[in-house]
Amino acid sequence: MKANKLPPEALELVAARFRVLGEPNRLRLISALEKGEKNVTELVEETELTQANVSRHLQTLTEAGMLGRRKEGLNVYYFIADKSLFELCDLVCSRLQKELAAKSASLKA
């Protein structure tokens, strides 16, 4: 792991990034934006979260540089600004799938 070569300040930034991603509703929003940009109304409908909740999480994700936003008339559209989010999610999800498969196999034995 390269983290042991990072100064403490950099490790704090890494930890802050993981804290942002540690909220399941934020992961739902990122997933909802995977196929393209959406406005708040579309995200509320897709995730079934409240408008206030969606707005709060979008603000956090945008401030962290993970999402971008653009205004078109009265609408604000959100999009994935950091494409590495999908690589990270794929890595974590594939590891979890392997662990679950191993646990399932051991229960059947």
Residue pairs with C-beta under 8 A, 6 or more apart in sequence:
3 11
3 14
6 14
16 64
17 64
20 26
20 60
20 61
20 64
20 66
21 27
21 85
21 88
23 57
23 60
25 47
25 49
25 53
25 57
26 57
26 60
26 61
27 89
28 47
28 49
29 43
29 47
29 54
29 57
29 58
29 61
29 78
30 61
30 66
30 67
30 80
30 85
30 89
32 38
32 43
32 46
32 47
33 43
33 67
33 78
33 79
33 80
34 80
34 86
36 79
37 70
37 77
37 78
37 79
38 46
38 77
38 78
39 75
39 76
39 77
39 78
40 51
40 54
40 55
40 58
40 76
40 78
41 51
43 49
43 54
43 58
43 78
44 50
44 51
44 54
47 54
49 57
58 67
58 69
58 78
61 67
62 68
62 69
62 78
65 81
65 82
66 80
66 81
66 82
66 85
67 78
67 79
67 80
67 81
67 82
68 78
68 79
68 80
68 81
69 76
69 77
69 78
69 79
70 76
70 77
70 79
71 77
80 86
